[in-house]
Amino acid sequence: MGLEAKLLKDGFLTTTIDAITGWARNSSVWPMPMGISCCAIEMMASGDPKYDIARFGSEVMRFTPRQCDLMIVAGTVTYKMAHIVKKIYDQMPDPKWVIAMGACTSTGGMYRTYSVVQGIDQFLPVDVYAAGCPPRPENLLNALMEIQTIIRESKARDFQDLPKIKA
C-alpha cells in the first residue's frame, strides 16, 4: 500500500503528513478525458467492468477541468486543437498530471504532416506515455498506476510553492 504507518499496542496509528496526503491523492485521481481520436474508444473501454478503472478511484471522469487533476490526451492532436488542449490544461487546478495515450499523441504517429503536432510534449508537460496504436485499456491502467506512484512518492511540501488560483 505504501502508507508508512505504525500501529502501536494501544491502538494508535502514527504516520507522516506526506504519507497520508500521498495516499489520499493517490486514491482519488479524477481524469479529464481529452478523447480526440480513435484512442478515445480504448479510453472509454477502460471503464468497462472487464477492466474496471473504478478499482483505482478514477471512474469519475469529469468533463470540467476545474474538478480534475489528471488529463488523459487520447488521439491525434492538430495545431488547431493544441490551443484548446493547452487552455483546458491551464484551467485545471494544481497539482495536475498528464498521460499521453497512443502513438499519435506521443509522436504524431503516422501523420507526418504540417497540421499534426509531433508529440504533445511540445506544449504540455507529459508525466506518463501509454504506448500503442491504439493502446489497450490495460496499457492505460498501467499508465494510471504509474501516475499513482508519482503522486504517492511526492511530498506534501512539493505542492506548497505552486501558484495560487485566483478567482
N, C-alpha and C positions, 0 to 999 in steps of 0.2 A: 504494500500500500504506500509506503514511502513516508508515512507520518511518523516522525521520530517522537514517540510518546512513551512515557514510563508510567505504569500503574503501580502505585505504592500500596503497601499492605492495608492501609486504612481506606482504600477505595478512591484516593485522589489520583487524578490524571495530570501529569505535567508534560508540557511541550513548549515549543517556542512559537512566537508570533509568526515567524517566517513559515514554519511548517503548517500551521493552521490556516493561514491565508493562502498558501500554495495549494493546500488540499481543497479549500472552498472554491478557489478559482478553477482548479483542475476539474472539479466535479460539476461545473455549471458553465461550460463553454457554449455560447449561443452564436451559431453561424449566421452570416449574412450571405445567402446564396446569390452568386452572380452567374447564373446559367445562361451563357451567351450562345453556345453552340451544342454540338452533339454530346459533349461530355456531361452536359446537364442531365441527360437521361440516366446516366450511371450515377450521378449525384442523387437524383430522385430515388433510384433503386436502393440506395443505402438506408433509406427509411423503411424499406420493406421488412416484414417480420423475419425473412431469411437472414438478413444482415444486421438489422436492428441497431441503428445508431443511438437508440434510446439508452442502451446499456452504458454509454459514455456520457450521458447527461446532455446530449446535443441534439435531441429531437425537436427542440423548439427553434425552428428556422424562422427568424423574424425577417420581414421584408421592410423594416425600417432601420436604417443604420444607427440610430441613436440608442438602440437597445442591444446591439451586437458587439461582440469583441473578437470575432473571427470572420474574416472574409474568405470565402471559397470562390475563386475565379475559375470557372469551368468552361473552356472553349476558346475559340479564335477571337482575339481582340484586335480590332482595327483601330487606326489612329483616330477616327471619329468617335469610336466607343471608349477609347482610352481616357478621354477627358471626363466622361461620365463615371467611369470606374474610379478614377482618382478623386472626383468630387464626393462620391459616396464613401470612399475610404477616409477622406478628410472629415466627414461628418460623424464617423464612429468615435466613441469616447476612448481615451487611453486607459489602460494598456490595450493594444489590439495586435492581432496576428493575421497572417495571410498564408493561405495554401494555394499554390498554383497547380491546378488539376489538368493534366493532359499535356501532350506534346505541343499542341498549338499554343497553349497558354505559356508554356515554359520557353519555347524556342521559335514559335511561329509555325512549327510543323512543316507540312508540305507546301505551305503557302509562302513562297519566296517572292512576294510582290511588294510594290511600293505602298500598298494600303494596309498591310498587316504588320502589327508590332512584332518584332522578332524577340519576344520574351518580355513579360510584364515587369521583370526586374529592372527594366529601363526607367520605369516611373513609379513603381511600388517596391517597398522592402519586403521581399518574399522570405518567409520563415521555413517552409517545407514545400518540396516539389513532389507531386504524385505523378509518377511516370506512366506512360501508356497512351494508346490511341485507339479507342478511349480507355482510360484506366478503369479497371474493375472496381466495384464497390468495396471489395476487400482492401484495395490499394488506398482508397480514400479513408477507410477506417484506420489503416496503418499510419497515414499522414496525420489523422486526428490524434492518434496515440502519441506520435512524435510531438505534436503541439502540446499535449497534456504533460509530457515530460519536460518540455521547455518551461511551461508555466509552473510546474511543481518545483523545479530546481531554481526558479527565480526567487529573489529575496524581496520581501515587502518594501524594504527601503529603496530598491531599484525604481519603484514607481513614485516615490515622493518628489522627485525632481522633474516630473513630467509637467508640461504646461497645463494650466487650469483652463477649463472650458468656460467661456464667457457667454452669458445668455444674450 
